[in-house]
Amino acid sequence: MYDNDSPMHRQLSPVSTPAPSGVSLAEVLELPVLEGTSVLAGRDGLDGLVSSVNVMEVPDVLPWVRPRELLLTTGYPLQSHDAEDLIAWVNGLADAGVGGVGIKLARYVEELPAAALAEADRRGLPVLALPAEVSFDDVINQVLTRVINQRADTLARAEQVLQDLVGVVIAGGDLDQVCQGVVRHLARAALVTTMDGRVLASAGELPEDLGTLPGFDPTGRFLVETELPGMSSEFSGTHRFVARIPGGGAGGGVDLGRLVLLREDPFTAEDNHVVGQATTAAALAITKQQAVAAVEGKYRGDFLLDALLGRAGDPERVASHAADLGWDLRRPMAVVVAEAEAPDDDDPVARTLPERFRAAWERAVGADDELTAVAGFSQEVVVLLGVPAELDPAGVTEKVRAMAGVVHGRGGGGRRTFATGISRTITDLADLPRAYAEARKAVQVGRRLHGERAVTHFDALGVFRLLSQVEDRAELASFIAETLGPLADDTSEEAEDLRTTLTVLLDNNLNVALTARALHFHYNSLRYRIGKLERLLGPFTTDPRLRFAIMLALQARQLDSP
């Protein structure tokens, strides 16, 4: 039904504001005071809205008319107009968005020219012939009474929705139940998302794969950054409205998320009042949820941090208390550390990012195992991941990489860049502090070697594991400088080219033919480069100890390079 390649998806209309408020002109014509009124032209515009009434008794009325206004006239200002003047008058009213024109014929104007009526038909501007005996005061009173009553009904409806939805929250309801209430009152389907597009709750008729809906990416994340709030759009008969869920504080604070509504009928300005009450209830539910989560999260996080640092007591006490919190620590586990980049100081949502990052990991991990311990510490999230006995380090890494992918994508996580480290599997909680240190080391080294999104297992660090343990970084830098000589610090293109040649040559165990093919060099050109390298570094092709030192220095330089 919501295939991205279907014509429905391609027919997404331009974004627009909700339909304005008012009463349709067709409804206005049903009022008793307008009985006997006939439509002279512009019948296609009778569905247009009327929100006010004005009387025209001067020729230059155009500067004073307003959109959705019903304009009444005796015809007196038009008696000196010829057909061309009346055509221009019709176009001016249509351009101003006037809802319709009611005129009393016979007294000053016998009839309107056919050309002017044809132009009104073309522009969809309703032209009405009013009964001669009708009183303009009566028309104004009855039309405005109808408009005001409609607005009163809208406000009453909005108040009822607010009472209903706030009642749901006060009674202990969650965001899903708020969405269900919104569906009862307003839409076919409703979703609440975070400010990074992760869907927190939903209700109503939605496709199983949200990625097929316009405005969502393939992972099912709502595109908050491009789908503007307060705007309505239409795709093949389905209308969508996006609303802000405002936070508290001065000036409204930081938005808590978005409310996305879907239904068959266009959204109107009257619906805007109701949507406003729905977002108030959603904000209340989110704030309540965040407050509870903050208290619970701090308690759980403090306990887990004590366990990771070895100060929570003996293993049995730790396992027992963890079970009370819903975590199973009596099984083989690996410690997973996900460390996010720090947000900019001027980021308006920086305060909420750590909690959203933790929640995204909890959601991703919980889909696989609800008994897994997850806690957040500032820019770091720690997961005590249960590991089946048959799963080797490569298998654990792939499992964690899949979870990290969910957090990066559909899980949200504040759309933050983060690196992930994995410890060796442990079977004794007494080893938890060591495993935590291993995971943190894997994060640090993995980020330096493979970038900001690296997922690195401690066992995969190889020699880097040993190099990273060297506490005296000055001594390590001295070793690199003495071993690599001018190639240690030279950042020129020639030096980088020589380092690449040296690395590939060593990786190919000094096989000149293989290295030449890998670097796309001529055999003799590579021989020349090897000679140049030996003049810089010494006879590494014949001295295995020197060759080992150079290999170690290249690895250490890679570890410490910016």
DOVO-259268 format. One record per residue (C-alpha): y, x, z. Coordinates in Angstrom, 1 decimal. Example, Ala and Ser with C-alpha at 12.3 -4.5 7.8 and 13.67 -1.06 7.14 Angstrom:
BEGIN
       c2       c1       c3
     -4.5     12.3      7.8
     -1.1     13.7      7.1
This chain:
BEGIN
       c2       c1       c3
      0.0      0.0      0.0
      2.4      2.8      0.8
      1.3      5.5     -1.7
      4.0      8.1     -2.3
      3.2      8.2     -6.0
      3.3      4.4     -6.4
      6.2      2.6     -8.2
      7.2      1.1     -4.8
      8.0      4.6     -3.4
     10.0      5.6     -6.4
     12.1      2.4     -6.3
     13.7      3.3     -3.0
     17.2      1.9     -3.3
     20.4      3.7     -2.3
     21.2      3.6      1.4
     23.6      0.9      2.4
     25.0     -0.7      5.5
     23.4     -3.9      6.9
     24.5     -7.1      5.3
     27.8     -8.2      6.8
     28.2    -11.2      9.1
     29.3    -14.7      8.2
     28.1    -18.1      6.9
     27.0    -18.5      3.3
     29.3    -20.5      1.1
     26.4    -22.8      0.4
     26.2    -23.6      4.1
     30.0    -24.1      4.2
     29.8    -26.7      1.4
     27.4    -28.8      3.6
     30.2    -29.4      6.2
     31.3    -33.0      6.3
     34.9    -32.1      5.5
     33.9    -30.7      2.1
     31.9    -33.6      1.0
     32.7    -34.4     -2.6
     33.6    -30.8     -3.5
     32.3    -29.6     -6.9
     31.6    -26.1     -8.1
     33.6    -25.3    -11.2
     32.4    -21.7    -11.7
     30.6    -18.8    -10.0
     27.6    -20.7     -8.8
     25.7    -17.4     -8.5
     28.0    -16.4     -5.7
     27.3    -19.3     -3.4
     24.9    -17.1     -1.3
     27.9    -14.9     -0.5
     29.2    -14.9      3.1
     32.4    -16.5      4.5
     33.7    -15.2      7.8
     37.3    -16.5      7.7
     39.7    -19.0      5.9
     43.1    -18.4      4.4
     45.6    -20.6      2.6
     47.3    -19.4     -0.6
     50.8    -20.8     -1.3
     52.5    -17.8     -2.8
     51.7    -16.1     -6.2
     51.3    -12.5     -4.8
     48.5    -13.3     -2.3
     46.3    -10.4     -3.4
     47.7     -7.9     -0.9
     46.9    -10.3      2.0
     43.4    -11.5      1.2
     40.3    -10.0      3.0
     36.7     -9.7      2.2
     34.4    -12.7      2.9
     37.5    -15.0      3.0
     37.5    -18.6      1.7
     40.9    -19.0      0.0
     42.4    -22.5     -0.2
     45.3    -23.6     -2.5
     47.0    -26.7     -3.8
     47.5    -24.9     -7.1
     51.2    -24.7     -6.7
     51.3    -20.8     -7.0
     49.3    -21.0    -10.2
     51.3    -23.6    -12.2
     53.2    -21.0    -14.2
     50.2    -18.8    -14.9
     48.7    -18.6    -18.4
     45.1    -17.9    -19.2
     45.5    -14.2    -19.1
     47.3    -14.3    -15.8
     44.5    -16.4    -14.3
     41.8    -14.1    -15.6
     43.6    -11.2    -13.9
     43.9    -13.3    -10.7
     40.1    -14.0    -10.7
     39.4    -10.3    -11.1
     41.8     -9.4     -8.4
     40.1    -11.8     -5.9
     36.6    -10.6     -7.0
     37.6     -7.0     -6.5
     38.9     -7.9     -3.0
     35.5     -9.4     -2.1
     36.8    -12.9     -1.5
     34.0    -15.3     -0.7
     35.3    -18.2     -2.8
     38.4    -20.1     -3.9
     38.9    -23.9     -3.2
     41.7    -25.6     -5.3
     43.1    -29.1     -5.4
     43.5    -30.0     -9.0
     45.7    -32.6    -10.7
     48.8    -32.3     -8.5
     50.2    -29.0     -9.8
     47.4    -27.7    -12.1
     45.4    -30.2    -14.1
     42.6    -27.9    -14.9
     41.8    -24.2    -15.0
     41.4    -22.5    -18.4
     37.8    -22.2    -19.7
     38.3    -18.4    -20.1
     39.3    -18.0    -16.4
     36.3    -20.0    -15.3
     34.0    -17.9    -17.6
     35.4    -14.8    -16.0
     34.7    -16.3    -12.5
     31.1    -17.0    -13.7
     30.8    -13.4    -14.9
     32.1    -11.9    -11.6
     30.1    -14.3     -9.4
     33.3    -15.7     -7.7
     32.8    -19.3     -6.7
     35.7    -21.6     -7.7
     35.6    -25.0     -6.0
     37.4    -28.2     -6.9
     38.4    -29.7     -3.5
     38.8    -33.5     -3.0
     42.5    -34.5     -3.2
     42.5    -36.1      0.2
     41.0    -33.1      2.1
     43.1    -31.6      4.8
     43.3    -27.8      4.9
     43.6    -27.8      8.7
     40.3    -29.8      8.9
     38.6    -27.3      6.5
     39.8    -24.3      8.5
     38.7    -25.9     11.8
     35.2    -26.8     10.7
     34.5    -23.5      8.8
     35.7    -21.4     11.7
     33.8    -23.5     14.2
     30.7    -22.9     12.2
     31.3    -19.1     12.0
     32.1    -18.9     15.8
     29.0    -20.9     16.7
     26.9    -18.6     14.6
     28.4    -15.6     16.4
     27.7    -17.2     19.7
     24.1    -17.8     18.7
     23.8    -14.2     17.7
     25.2    -13.0     21.1
     22.9    -15.4     22.9
     19.9    -14.1     20.9
     20.9    -10.5     21.6
     21.2    -11.3     25.4
     17.8    -12.9     25.3
     16.3     -9.9     23.6
     17.8     -7.5     26.1
     16.5     -9.5     29.0
     13.1     -9.7     27.5
     12.8     -6.0     26.7
     14.4     -4.7     29.8
     12.1     -7.0     31.7
      9.2     -5.3     30.0
     10.4     -1.8     31.2
     11.1     -3.0     34.7
      7.7     -4.5     35.0
      6.2     -1.1     34.2
      5.9     -1.4     30.4
      6.0      1.6     28.2
      7.5      2.3     24.8
      4.6      0.7     22.9
      5.3     -2.5     24.7
      9.0     -2.3     24.0
      8.1     -1.9     20.3
      5.8     -4.9     20.5
      8.8     -6.9     21.9
     11.0     -5.7     19.1
      8.4     -6.9     16.6
      8.3    -10.3     18.3
     12.1    -10.7     17.9
     13.2     -8.7     14.9
     10.8     -7.0     12.6
      7.4     -6.8     11.0
      7.0     -3.3     12.4
      8.8     -1.0     14.8
      8.6      2.7     15.6
     10.3      4.9     18.2
     10.6      8.6     17.3
     12.0     11.7     19.0
     15.0     13.6     17.6
     12.5     15.9     15.8
     10.8     13.0     14.1
      7.6     12.8     16.2
      6.5      9.2     16.6
      6.3      8.3     20.3
      5.4      4.6     20.0
      4.9      1.9     17.4
      3.8     -1.7     16.9
      3.3     -4.2     14.1
      2.0     -3.8     10.5
      2.0     -0.1      9.7
     -0.1      2.0      7.4
     -2.7      4.3      9.0
     -1.0      7.3      7.4
      2.7      7.3      8.1
      3.2     10.1      5.6
      2.9      7.5      2.8
      6.1      5.7      4.0
      9.5      6.6      2.5
     11.5      8.6      5.0
      8.4     10.3      6.5
      7.0     13.7      5.5
      3.3     14.2      4.6
      2.5     15.1      8.3
      3.8     11.7      9.5
      7.1     13.1     10.9
     10.2     10.9     10.4
     12.9     12.8      8.6
     15.6     12.4     11.2
     17.8     15.0      9.6
     18.1     13.0      6.3
     17.5      9.4      7.3
     20.9      8.3      8.6
     21.2      5.9     11.6
     23.0      2.6     11.2
     21.8      2.4      7.6
     19.5      0.0      5.7
     17.4      0.8      2.7
     14.9     -1.2      0.6
     11.7     -0.2     -1.1
      9.8     -2.8     -3.2
     10.6     -5.7     -1.0
     10.4     -4.0      2.3
     13.7     -3.4      4.1
     14.1     -0.6      6.6
     16.7     -0.1      9.3
     17.3      3.1     11.3
     19.1      2.9     14.7
     20.2      5.6     17.2
     18.7      5.5     20.7
     21.6      6.9     22.6
     21.3      8.9     25.7
     23.4      8.6     28.8
     26.4     10.6     30.0
     30.0     10.8     28.9
     30.5      9.8     25.3
     27.0      8.5     25.0
     25.3     11.9     25.6
     22.6     13.3     23.3
     20.6     10.9     21.3
     17.1     10.3     22.7
     15.5      9.4     19.4
     15.5      6.8     16.6
     14.3      3.2     16.3
     12.9      2.5     12.9
     12.4     -1.2     11.8
     10.6     -2.7      8.8
     10.6     -6.2      7.5
     10.8     -8.3      4.3
     14.3     -9.8      4.7
     17.5     -7.7      4.6
     19.0     -6.7      7.9
     22.4     -8.3      8.6
     25.3     -7.5     10.9
     24.0    -10.2     13.3
     20.7     -8.2     13.5
     22.9     -5.2     14.4
     23.7     -6.9     17.8
     20.0     -7.4     18.5
     19.1     -3.9     17.4
     21.7     -2.6     19.8
     20.0     -4.4     22.7
     16.6     -3.1     21.5
     17.8      0.5     21.5
     19.2      0.0     25.0
     15.7     -1.0     26.2
     14.1      1.9     24.4
     16.6      4.3     25.9
     15.7      2.9     29.4
     12.0      3.3     28.7
     12.4      6.9     27.4
     14.6      7.9     30.4
     12.1      6.4     32.8
      9.3      8.2     31.1
     11.2     11.5     31.1
     12.0     11.2     34.8
      8.4     10.5     35.7
      7.2     13.3     33.4
      9.7     15.7     34.8
      8.5     15.2     38.4
      4.9     15.3     37.5
      5.3     18.2     35.1
      7.1     20.3     37.7
      4.4     19.7     40.2
      1.6     20.4     37.8
      3.4     23.4     36.3
      4.1     25.0     39.7
      0.4     24.7     40.6
     -0.8     26.1     37.3
      1.7     29.0     37.4
      0.4     29.9     40.9
     -3.2     29.8     39.5
     -2.2     32.0     36.6
     -0.6     34.5     38.9
     -3.6     34.5     41.3
     -1.7     33.0     44.3
     -3.2     29.4     44.3
     -6.2     30.3     46.6
     -9.9     30.9     46.0
    -11.4     29.7     42.7
    -13.2     26.7     44.2
    -10.0     25.4     45.7
     -8.2     25.9     42.4
    -10.9     24.1     40.4
    -11.0     21.2     42.9
     -7.2     20.7     42.9
     -7.2     20.9     39.1
     -9.8     18.1     39.0
     -7.5     15.9     41.0
     -4.8     16.5     38.4
     -7.2     15.5     35.6
     -8.1     19.1     34.4
    -11.5     20.6     34.1
    -11.4     24.3     35.0
    -15.2     24.6     35.8
    -16.1     25.7     32.2
    -15.6     28.7     29.9
    -12.0     28.8     29.0
     -9.4     30.8     27.0
     -5.8     31.0     28.0
     -3.4     30.1     25.2
      0.3     31.0     25.4
      2.8     29.6     22.9
      6.1     31.2     23.2
      9.1     29.6     21.4
     12.3     31.2     20.2
     15.2     30.6     22.5
     17.6     27.9     21.2
     21.2     28.6     20.3
     23.6     28.3     23.2
     25.6     25.6     21.3
     22.5     23.6     20.4
     23.3     20.1     21.6
     19.6     19.3     22.4
     18.7     22.6     23.9
     18.2     21.0     27.4
     15.4     18.7     26.1
     13.6     21.3     23.9
     11.3     22.8     26.5
     10.0     19.4     27.6
      9.5     18.3     24.0
      7.7     21.6     23.2
      5.3     21.0     26.1
      4.8     17.4     25.2
      4.0     18.3     21.6
      1.3     20.8     22.7
     -0.1     18.3     25.2
     -0.4     15.7     22.5
     -2.0     18.1     20.0
     -4.5     19.4     22.7
     -5.2     16.0     24.1
     -6.4     14.7     20.8
     -9.3     17.2     21.1
     -9.9     17.3     24.8
     -8.0     15.3     27.5
     -9.3     17.5     30.3
     -7.4     20.5     29.1
     -4.7     21.9     31.4
     -1.2     22.1     29.7
      2.0     23.2     31.4
      5.4     24.4     30.3
      7.5     27.2     31.7
     11.0     27.4     30.0
     10.3     28.6     26.4
      6.6     29.1     27.1
      3.6     26.6     27.1
      0.3     27.6     28.6
     -3.0     25.9     27.7
     -6.3     26.5     29.5
     -8.5     25.7     26.5
    -12.2     24.8     27.1
    -14.4     27.0     24.8
    -17.9     26.0     23.8
    -20.4     28.7     24.4
    -21.2     29.1     20.7
    -17.5     29.7     19.7
    -16.7     33.3     18.9
    -13.1     34.7     19.0
    -12.6     33.9     15.3
    -13.6     30.3     15.9
    -11.3     30.0     18.9
     -8.5     31.4     16.9
     -9.0     28.8     14.1
     -9.1     26.0     16.6
     -5.8     27.1     18.2
     -4.3     27.7     14.8
     -5.0     24.1     13.9
     -3.4     22.9     17.1
     -0.3     25.1     16.5
     -0.1     23.6     13.0
      0.0     20.1     14.5
      2.8     21.1     16.8
      4.7     22.7     14.0
      4.3     19.6     11.8
      3.4     16.1     13.0
      3.5     17.0     16.7
      7.2     17.8     16.5
      7.9     20.3     19.3
     11.6     20.2     18.4
     10.8     21.9     15.0
     10.8     25.2     16.9
      9.4     28.5     15.7
      6.8     29.9     18.1
      4.1     32.6     18.3
      0.8     31.9     19.9
     -1.5     34.3     21.8
     -5.1     33.8     22.9
     -7.0     35.6     25.7
    -10.7     36.5     25.8
    -13.0     33.7     27.0
    -13.5     33.7     30.8
    -16.2     32.0     32.9
    -14.8     32.8     36.4
    -11.4     31.5     37.6
    -10.9     34.8     39.4
    -10.3     36.3     35.9
     -7.5     33.8     35.2
     -4.6     36.2     35.9
     -6.1     38.8     33.6
     -6.6     36.3     30.8
     -3.0     35.1     31.2
     -1.8     38.7     30.8
     -4.0     39.1     27.7
     -2.6     36.0     26.1
      1.0     37.0     26.8
      0.2     40.5     25.3
     -1.3     38.9     22.2
      1.9     36.8     21.8
      4.1     39.9     22.0
      2.1     42.1     19.8
      1.2     39.4     17.3
      4.8     38.5     16.8
      5.8     42.1     16.1
      2.9     42.5     13.6
      2.6     39.2     11.9
      5.9     37.3     12.4
      7.3     34.5     14.4
      4.5     32.0     13.7
      1.6     34.4     14.4
     -1.6     33.1     16.1
     -3.2     36.2     17.6
     -6.4     36.6     19.6
     -6.4     39.5     22.1
     -9.7     40.9     20.6
     -8.0     41.1     17.2
     -5.3     43.5     18.4
     -7.6     46.5     17.9
     -5.8     49.8     18.5
     -2.6     47.9     19.1
     -4.1     46.7     22.3
     -4.2     50.2     23.6
     -0.8     51.2     22.2
      0.8     48.2     23.8
     -0.4     49.3     27.2
      1.7     52.5     27.0
      4.4     52.0     29.5
      6.4     55.1     28.6
      7.9     54.0     25.3
     10.0     57.2     25.1
      6.8     59.2     25.1
      5.3     57.0     22.4
      8.5     57.4     20.3
      8.3     61.2     20.7
      4.7     61.2     19.5
      5.6     59.1     16.4
      8.5     61.5     15.6
      6.5     64.7     16.1
      3.5     63.4     14.0
      5.4     61.7     11.1
      8.3     64.1     11.0
     11.0     62.9      8.5
      9.0     59.8      7.7
      9.3     58.5     11.3
     12.9     57.3     11.1
     14.0     57.6      7.5
     14.7     54.0      6.2
     15.4     55.0      2.6
     13.5     53.5     -0.3
     11.8     56.8     -1.0
     10.6     57.2      2.6
      9.3     53.6      2.7
      7.4     54.3     -0.6
      5.8     57.4      0.8
      4.8     55.6      4.0
      3.2     52.9      1.9
      1.3     55.5     -0.2
      0.1     57.2      3.0
     -1.1     54.0      4.6
     -3.0     52.8      1.5
     -4.6     56.3      1.1
     -5.8     56.4      4.7
     -7.0     52.8      4.4
     -9.1     53.8      1.4
    -10.6     56.8      3.3
     -8.7     59.3      1.1
    -10.3     57.9     -2.1
     -7.7     58.9     -4.7
     -9.1     56.6     -7.5
     -9.2     53.5     -5.3
     -5.7     54.2     -4.0
     -4.3     54.8     -7.4
     -5.7     51.4     -8.6
     -4.4     49.6     -5.5
     -0.9     51.1     -5.9
     -0.9     50.9     -9.8
     -0.2     54.6    -10.0
     -1.5     57.1    -12.5
     -4.1     59.4    -10.9
     -2.0     62.5    -11.4
      1.1     60.8    -10.0
     -0.8     60.0     -6.8
     -2.0     63.6     -6.6
      1.6     64.7     -6.8
      2.6     62.3     -4.0
     -0.3     63.5     -1.8
      0.9     67.1     -2.2
      4.4     66.0     -1.2
      3.0     64.2      1.9
      1.0     67.3      2.9
      4.1     69.4      2.7
      5.9     67.0      5.0
      3.0     66.3      7.5
      0.5     69.0      7.2
     -3.0     69.3      5.6
     -4.2     65.8      6.7
     -6.7     65.5      3.8
     -8.7     68.4      5.3
     -7.9     68.1      9.0
     -9.6     65.0     10.6
     -7.7     65.4     13.9
     -4.3     65.4     12.1
     -5.4     62.5     10.0
     -6.3     60.5     13.1
     -3.0     61.3     14.7
     -1.1     60.2     11.6
     -3.0     56.9     11.5
     -2.3     56.3     15.1
      1.4     57.2     14.7
      1.7     54.8     11.7
      0.2     52.0     13.8
      2.5     52.8     16.8
      5.5     52.9     14.4
      4.5     49.4     13.1
      4.2     48.1     16.7
      7.7     49.4     17.7
      9.6     48.8     14.5
     12.2     46.0     14.7
